[in-house]
Amino acid sequence: MDTVTWRELLSEATERLRSSAEAEHGSAASDARRIVEEASGASAAELALVLGDPVTKGQMARFDSMLERRRGGEPLQYVLGHWGFRGLDLMVDQRVLIPRPETETVVEVALAELDRLGGREVATTVVDLGTGSGAIALAVATERVRTRVVATDASEEAAAVARANLAGIGRAAARVEVHTGSWYEALPGELRASIQLIVTNPPYVSLGADLPPAVADWEPRRALLAGPDGLEDIRLILEGAPEWLEADGVLVCEFSPEQVSAV
């Protein structure tokens, strides 16, 4: 059997993704590159060095599987099984939402508020409600070393992903707890009226909203949809916050620009 190299597979993947009806416009080349990197075990910086290497049977099988999944419309992040978020490499699959750039902005706002409260100098407690993959919680824990982070999620499956991602943040993992339960119900009672910062990316999409197929067909609906106006969960979070925050505590919440006046 003729030897196949990674260069040939990169070319093949690019062309097959370009011909796929499910491929996003303009993403074929970059998606193909990421799939080849993952299948070969090479980093982005190393890929050029291995393009001439022969592909093993096991690597070929993995490449074929990932390529077909992507051609079928599955988001690249799920195909790869991990995705970057503020310098972290997080495991992601269909149990959790894909970490997005707008949520990185939420972390920036949360850290700024935490610093205003003295979070760089004194011990603070941050709660991440609806943690999903743990993206927000883990980012806060790694970027603010005096902070205890308590993360919650109503989904046992999502909480399992967050706990698995703790392994990737080293010593900071000792300052992170993951609890299962609906919003504030999951929190230890000792935290009542003592939390400096609550941060959350709750479901805020209205029922019947026209979502892209890559979202509607693949990402967990429980983490997206929140009633007729998309505000059911946000209302619960706003109502419960005063009971759990300390006197000058802060709530940072992600929501849609169209919901500003309602919130």
N, C-alpha and C positions, 0 to 999 in steps of 0.2 A: 504494500500500500504506500502511495506517495506521502511524503512528509508534508504536513500543513503547518504554516507558521502563523504567529500572532498578527503579522502584517496582513496576511491574506484574510484572516478572520475579521480584522478591523474593517477592511474594505467591504467584505461580505455583509457585516452587520450594518454598516452605514447604508448600503444600497437597499437591503431588505427593510430597514426601518423607514427609509424614504418612500418605499413603495407601499407601506402599510397605511391603510385608511385611519388607523388609530394613532399614528405617530403625530406628535404635536409639531406644528410648523416651525421649521428651523432647528429642531432639537435632535435630529437624527444623528449628526456627526458627534455631538457631545454625549448623547446617550450611548452610542456605540462605543465610544472611548471608555466611558465609565464601566460598561459591561465587560470589555476586554481587560481593563485594569482589575476588576473583581475576579474574573475567571482565572487570570494569570497570577494573581497575588502581587502584582506590581503596583507601586504607588504612582501617582501622576508624574512625579519626577523621574521615576524609573522606567516608565513604559517604553520610551524610545530605545532603551538599552536591551529590551527583551523582544522587540518586534520580529527579529530574525530567528528567535528560538523556536524549536519544534513544539507542537502542542501534544500533550499526552491524551490518552483516551478519557481519563477522568476529567481533565480540564475541558476537553471537547464536549463532554456530556453536560458539564455545568454551564458552559457557554451557550449551548443549544437551548437548555432549559430557560436560562435568563432571557435570551433573545426572543423566544416564543412568548414568554410571559409579557414582555414589553410590547411586542407586536400585537398582543391581544388586548392592549389598553391598560394593563396594570401599571400604576405609577412607578417610575424608576426607583423611588426611595424604597418601596416594598420589594421590588425585584432585587435590589442590592442587599436589602436587609438592614441597612444602617444609613444614617444621614447626619450631616454636620449641623451644629447649632452653637454659636458663640464659642467656637474652638473645641467643643465637645464632639465626640463621635458616638451618636446614640443608636442603639438597636431600635428599629421600627418595623412593625408589621401591621396586619389589618386589625389588631386589637386596639391600636391607638391612632390618633391623628398624626399626620405628617407634620413635623416642626416647620414653621414658616417664618419668613423674614419679619413680618409684622409683629410676631410674638417676640422676636429679639428686641424690637423697640419697646415692648411692654417691660421686658427685663431691664432695659436701660432706664426707663422711668422709675421702676421699682427700686433700683440701686441708687438713683439720685435721691429718692425720698428716704431711703434707709440711711444714706450718708447725712442727710439733713437732720435726721434723728440721732446722729452720733454713731451710726453703725460701724464705722471704721475704728472707733476707739473703745466702745463698750460692747458687752455681750447683748445681742438682740435675738428676738424670736420672729421668724417669718413663717407664714402659713401659705402654702400653695394649694388652693382648692381646685379639684379636678385636674390632677397632675398629668394624667395620660402617660406619656413616655418618660415623664420626669424632667423634661427639658428646662422648665422655669426653675424648679426646685434645685436641680443640680447646677445650673448656671449660677444661681445666687450663692449656693454653698461654696463653689469653687472660687468665686470672685470676691466674697466677703468672708474672711476666715474666722471672724468672731461670731458668726451667725449660726444659730440653731434653726434648722429648717424642718417643718412638719408638713408633709405632703399627704393629700387625701385623694381618693377616687372612689366613686360608687361601684366601679367595675373591678371585680377580682382579677380579671384578665389584664386590664390596664395596669393595675397595681403591681402585678407580677412583672410586667415589662419595666416599670419604673425601678423595682428592686433589682432586676437584672442589670440595669444601667448604672446602678451604684458601684458596681465592680470596676467601672471605667474611670472613676474620679479619685482613686487613691485614698489618702488619709481623710479627705473631706467627707467621705461616706460616713464616717463615724458621727458626723453632726447632722445627718439626715434620717428622718423617720418616715415611713410610708404606712398610712392607715387606710383601711377600707371602710367606706360608708358614705352616706349622702351628705355632702357639704359639711356643715358644722357638727352633724351627728357623729362624724368620725373622729372628732378632736378629743384629746384627753381633757377631762374636766378642769384639771389644774391650770389650763391655759386661759380660762375665762377671765376677761378683763385685763389680760397681761400681754397681749400680742402687739408688737410694734407695727407690723406690716402684714396685711393680707394681700396676696396677689393671685389673680385668677384669669384663665382664658376659658370661660364657660361656653356651653352651647348658646349660640345667639342667632341661628338661622331659623326663619319662620317656616312653619309647615307649608308645603306647596311651593316653596321657593325654587326657582329654576337654577339648579346647580349643574356645573359641568359634569359630564359622564365620569371623568377621572376621579371626581369627588363623590358623586352620588352612588356610583356603582362599586366603590372600593373602600371608602373610609367609613368608620363606625358611625351610624346614624345617631346613636345615643349621645355622641360627643358633638353633634352638629345642631340637631333640631331642638327647639325650645318653645313649642306652642305656636298659636296663630300669629303672634307678633314677634316671636323670637326672644321674648323677654321673661319668660316664666322663671328660668333659673336665676337670671340677674336680679329679679325682684326678691327672691329668697335670700340671695347673698347680701343684698343691700339691707334687707330687714334684719338679718341676723348679725351683721357686722358690729353694731354698737355693743352688743353683749360680750363680744370676744376681744375687741380692741381695747388697749389702754386709753387713757383720757386723750392723749394727743396722737393716737395711732392713725394709720393711713390705709385706705383700701385702693388698690390699683386693679382695674378691671378692663379687659379687652372687650370691645363691642363694635358694631358696625357704625360707620359715619352717619348712616341714615337713622340711627337710633339715639343720636345725641340729645335731641330735644326731649324724647321720652324718658331717658335715663336721668 
